């Protein structure tokens, strides 16, 4: 297996891990009745601590090597991640893991990156990218659509899912920049740990954090293994196969999340799992959005003159 194929497989594995994470978070919120803010903060801190411990001295060296500019950049990055993760998990609690993943995951995220590049980096969109943008919007509409009418369903959960994809998309760009000069493992560990700590630093004084029982805390720590693996696998693809292809592969996370939900329901029929109002319509919308994501990242080869 060549290097490119290996990292394509790793990024796809990260999409599977994050799909499992989304469904686990849904279970923690709806079955274990743990607050979405705590579910956002504790596993993120735990996952970051695990990664930093695994890389040991390299993590210490990375932290000590950051200058004022480096720390400023890290805080901006982690603020984006922290806010994005909270909106992601809160949306999961409101609209279900699969609808959130299809709506806010890879498809919207790539579209936002493309639009922000046009607005702030003055990049031009070619015909393929414009066509891809239209397909993503059509896919999102289908995911939002009420099966009994043509009108879209747009509540707080749907807004959170889309906004979360914007913030996490911006964090992917920032991470890709940092990975040009910093090690993958220590950077990913500090990114997770600091993001979770920022959530706690805001949530504790604001009275948003209510600690769960010992069983609930154990569940959260176990969930922390998932972002630890998922972020490390995702970030590993950025410098090897590029952010565009990484995002395209990760866009399959939406369909994977629905698959995990259906598997959970097959094993535990009474599980508190919320599927989209129309699974078929959501799958069609996810497929259309994924086709749009592919076109957004399509770069026709330039023929030699």
C-alpha positions as CSV (number, residue, x, y, z in Angstrom):
1,X,0.0,0.0,0.0
2,X,1.5,3.4,-1.0
3,X,1.6,6.4,1.2
4,X,-1.4,8.1,-0.3
5,X,-3.6,5.0,-0.1
6,X,-2.6,4.5,3.5
7,X,-3.6,8.0,4.6
8,X,-6.9,7.7,2.6
9,X,-7.6,4.6,4.7
10,X,-6.6,6.4,7.9
11,X,-8.9,9.4,7.2
12,X,-11.8,7.1,6.4
13,X,-11.1,5.3,9.8
14,X,-11.3,8.7,11.5
15,X,-14.7,9.2,9.9
16,X,-15.9,5.9,11.4
17,X,-14.5,6.8,14.8
18,X,-16.2,10.2,14.8
19,X,-19.5,8.5,13.7
20,X,-19.3,6.2,16.7
21,X,-18.4,9.3,18.9
22,X,-21.5,11.2,17.7
23,X,-23.8,8.2,18.6
24,X,-22.0,7.8,21.9
25,X,-22.6,11.4,22.7
26,X,-26.2,11.1,21.8
27,X,-26.5,8.2,24.2
28,X,-24.7,10.1,27.0
29,X,-27.1,13.1,26.5
30,X,-30.4,11.2,26.0
31,X,-29.9,7.9,27.9
32,X,-27.4,8.9,30.7
33,X,-29.0,12.4,30.9
34,X,-25.6,14.1,31.0
35,X,-25.7,17.8,30.1
36,X,-24.4,18.6,26.6
37,X,-21.9,21.2,28.0
38,X,-20.3,18.6,30.2
39,X,-20.3,16.0,27.4
40,X,-18.5,18.6,25.2
41,X,-15.9,19.5,27.8
42,X,-14.9,16.4,29.8
43,X,-14.2,13.9,26.9
44,X,-12.3,16.6,25.1
45,X,-10.0,17.2,28.1
46,X,-9.7,13.5,28.7
47,X,-8.8,12.8,25.1
48,X,-6.3,15.6,25.0
49,X,-4.6,14.4,28.2
50,X,-4.4,10.9,26.8
51,X,-2.7,12.1,23.6
52,X,-0.3,14.3,25.5
53,X,0.6,11.5,27.9
54,X,1.2,9.1,25.0
55,X,3.7,11.5,23.4
56,X,5.2,12.4,26.8
57,X,8.4,14.3,26.4
58,X,7.6,15.4,22.9
59,X,4.4,17.0,24.2
60,X,6.4,18.8,26.9
61,X,8.9,20.0,24.3
62,X,6.1,21.2,22.1
63,X,4.5,23.2,24.8
64,X,7.8,24.8,25.9
65,X,8.7,25.6,22.3
66,X,5.6,27.8,21.7
67,X,6.4,31.5,21.7
68,X,3.8,34.3,22.3
69,X,2.7,34.2,18.7
70,X,2.4,30.4,18.8
71,X,0.3,30.5,22.0
72,X,-1.9,33.2,20.5
73,X,-2.5,31.1,17.5
74,X,-3.2,28.0,19.6
75,X,-5.8,29.9,21.7
76,X,-7.6,31.1,18.6
77,X,-7.6,27.6,17.1
78,X,-8.8,26.1,20.4
79,X,-11.5,28.7,20.8
80,X,-12.8,27.7,17.4
81,X,-12.7,24.0,18.3
82,X,-14.3,24.5,21.7
83,X,-17.2,26.5,20.4
84,X,-17.6,24.2,17.4
85,X,-17.6,21.0,19.5
86,X,-20.1,22.4,21.9
87,X,-22.5,23.4,19.1
88,X,-21.9,20.0,17.4
89,X,-22.8,18.0,20.6
90,X,-25.7,20.3,21.5
91,X,-27.1,19.8,18.0
92,X,-26.7,16.0,18.4
93,X,-28.9,16.2,21.5
94,X,-31.5,18.3,19.7
95,X,-31.8,16.7,16.2
96,X,-29.9,13.4,16.5
97,X,-26.4,12.3,15.6
98,X,-27.1,11.3,12.0
99,X,-29.0,14.4,10.9
100,X,-26.3,16.6,12.6
101,X,-23.5,14.7,10.8
102,X,-25.1,14.8,7.4
103,X,-26.2,18.5,7.8
104,X,-23.2,20.0,9.5
105,X,-20.3,17.5,8.9
106,X,-18.1,17.3,5.9
107,X,-20.4,18.7,3.2
108,X,-21.2,22.1,4.8
109,X,-17.7,22.4,6.2
110,X,-16.1,22.1,2.7
111,X,-18.6,24.6,1.3
112,X,-17.7,27.1,4.0
113,X,-14.0,26.7,3.4
114,X,-14.5,27.3,-0.4
115,X,-16.7,30.4,0.2
116,X,-14.3,31.9,2.8
117,X,-11.4,31.4,0.4
118,X,-13.3,33.5,-2.2
119,X,-14.2,36.2,0.3
120,X,-10.9,36.6,2.2
121,X,-8.3,35.0,0.0
122,X,-9.7,36.4,-3.3
123,X,-9.7,32.9,-4.9
124,X,-12.0,32.4,-7.8
125,X,-14.4,29.5,-8.1
126,X,-14.4,27.6,-11.3
127,X,-17.5,26.0,-12.9
128,X,-16.9,22.7,-11.1
129,X,-16.8,24.4,-7.8
130,X,-19.9,26.5,-8.5
131,X,-21.8,23.4,-9.5
132,X,-20.5,21.6,-6.3
133,X,-21.7,24.5,-4.2
134,X,-25.2,24.2,-5.7
135,X,-25.3,20.5,-5.1
136,X,-24.2,20.9,-1.5
137,X,-27.0,23.4,-0.9
138,X,-29.5,21.0,-2.6
139,X,-28.3,18.2,-0.4
140,X,-28.6,20.3,2.8
141,X,-32.2,21.3,1.7
142,X,-33.1,17.6,1.3
143,X,-31.7,16.7,4.7
144,X,-33.7,19.6,6.2
145,X,-36.9,18.9,4.3
146,X,-40.0,17.8,6.1
147,X,-41.2,14.5,4.5
148,X,-44.8,15.7,4.6
149,X,-44.1,19.0,2.9
150,X,-41.6,20.8,0.7
151,X,-40.7,23.3,3.3
152,X,-37.4,22.9,5.3
153,X,-37.3,22.3,9.0
154,X,-34.9,24.8,10.5
155,X,-34.7,24.9,14.3
156,X,-32.0,25.7,16.8
157,X,-30.4,22.3,16.4
158,X,-30.1,22.7,12.6
159,X,-28.6,26.2,13.0
160,X,-26.1,24.8,15.6
161,X,-25.1,22.0,13.2
162,X,-24.4,24.4,10.3
163,X,-22.6,27.0,12.5
164,X,-20.5,24.3,14.1
165,X,-19.3,23.2,10.6
166,X,-18.3,26.8,9.9
167,X,-16.2,27.0,13.1
168,X,-14.7,23.5,12.8
169,X,-13.9,24.2,9.1
170,X,-12.0,27.3,10.1
171,X,-10.1,25.2,12.7
172,X,-9.1,22.7,10.1
173,X,-7.4,25.4,8.0
174,X,-5.6,26.7,11.1
175,X,-4.5,23.2,12.1
176,X,-3.2,22.6,8.6
177,X,-1.0,25.7,8.9
178,X,0.4,24.7,12.3
179,X,1.2,21.2,11.0
180,X,3.7,22.6,8.6
181,X,6.0,23.5,11.4
182,X,4.8,21.3,14.4
183,X,4.5,17.6,15.2
184,X,1.2,15.9,14.6
185,X,0.8,14.1,18.0
186,X,1.7,16.8,20.5
187,X,-0.2,19.4,18.5
188,X,-3.4,17.3,18.4
189,X,-3.1,16.5,22.1
190,X,-2.7,20.2,23.1
191,X,-5.5,21.2,20.7
192,X,-8.0,18.8,22.4
193,X,-6.8,19.4,26.0
194,X,-6.8,23.2,25.7
195,X,-10.2,23.3,23.8
196,X,-11.8,21.3,26.7
197,X,-10.2,23.5,29.3
198,X,-11.5,26.6,27.6
199,X,-15.0,25.2,27.8
200,X,-14.6,24.5,31.5
201,X,-13.0,27.9,32.1
202,X,-16.2,29.4,30.7
203,X,-18.7,26.9,32.0
204,X,-17.7,26.6,35.6
205,X,-18.0,30.4,36.5
206,X,-21.2,30.6,34.4
207,X,-22.8,27.7,36.4
208,X,-23.2,25.6,33.2
209,X,-21.2,22.6,34.6
210,X,-23.0,20.1,36.8
211,X,-20.8,17.0,37.4
212,X,-22.5,13.7,36.7
213,X,-22.4,10.6,38.9
214,X,-19.3,8.4,39.0
215,X,-20.8,6.2,36.4
216,X,-21.5,9.2,34.2
217,X,-18.0,10.4,34.6
218,X,-16.6,7.0,33.7
219,X,-18.7,7.1,30.5
220,X,-17.3,10.5,29.6
221,X,-13.7,9.4,30.1
222,X,-14.3,6.4,27.9
223,X,-15.9,8.6,25.2
224,X,-12.7,10.7,25.5
225,X,-10.8,7.9,23.8
226,X,-12.8,8.5,20.6
227,X,-11.8,12.2,19.9
228,X,-8.3,11.2,20.9
229,X,-8.1,8.6,18.0
230,X,-10.4,10.6,15.6
231,X,-8.5,13.9,15.7
232,X,-5.1,12.2,15.5
233,X,-6.2,10.2,12.4
234,X,-7.9,13.2,10.8
235,X,-5.0,15.6,11.4
236,X,-2.5,13.0,10.0
237,X,-4.2,13.2,6.6
238,X,-3.9,17.0,6.3
239,X,-0.2,17.2,5.5
240,X,-0.1,13.9,3.6
241,X,-3.1,14.1,1.2
242,X,-4.1,17.7,1.7
243,X,-7.1,19.4,3.4
244,X,-9.5,19.2,0.4
245,X,-9.2,15.4,-0.1
246,X,-9.3,14.9,3.7
247,X,-12.5,16.8,3.9
248,X,-14.1,14.9,1.0
249,X,-13.3,11.6,2.6
250,X,-14.6,12.8,6.0
251,X,-17.9,13.9,4.4
252,X,-18.8,10.2,4.4
253,X,-19.1,10.6,8.2
254,X,-22.8,11.5,7.8
255,X,-23.9,8.3,6.2
256,X,-21.6,6.3,8.5
257,X,-23.2,7.9,11.5
258,X,-26.6,6.9,10.3
259,X,-25.3,3.3,9.8
260,X,-24.0,3.2,13.4
261,X,-27.4,4.4,14.6
262,X,-29.2,1.7,12.7
263,X,-26.8,-0.9,14.1
264,X,-27.4,0.3,17.6
265,X,-31.2,0.1,17.0
266,X,-30.9,-3.4,15.6
267,X,-29.0,-4.6,18.7
268,X,-30.9,-2.4,21.3
269,X,-34.4,-1.7,19.8
270,X,-35.3,0.6,22.7
271,X,-32.2,2.8,22.5
272,X,-32.7,6.6,22.6
273,X,-31.5,7.2,19.1
274,X,-33.1,9.9,17.0
275,X,-33.1,9.3,13.2
276,X,-34.1,11.9,10.6
277,X,-37.8,12.2,10.0
278,X,-37.2,10.5,6.6
279,X,-34.1,8.2,6.5
280,X,-34.5,7.8,2.7
281,X,-34.6,11.5,2.1
282,X,-31.7,12.2,4.4
283,X,-29.6,9.5,2.6
284,X,-30.5,11.1,-0.8
285,X,-29.6,14.5,0.6
286,X,-26.3,13.2,2.0
287,X,-25.5,11.6,-1.4
288,X,-26.2,14.8,-3.3
289,X,-24.2,16.8,-0.8
290,X,-21.3,14.4,-1.1
291,X,-21.3,14.7,-4.9
292,X,-21.2,18.5,-4.4
293,X,-18.2,18.1,-2.0
294,X,-16.4,16.1,-4.7
295,X,-17.0,18.8,-7.3
296,X,-15.9,21.5,-4.9
297,X,-12.5,19.8,-4.7
298,X,-12.3,18.8,-8.4
299,X,-9.2,20.3,-10.1
300,X,-9.2,19.5,-13.8
301,X,-5.7,18.9,-15.0
302,X,-4.2,21.7,-17.1
303,X,-3.0,20.5,-20.5
304,X,0.4,21.5,-21.7
305,X,0.4,24.1,-24.5
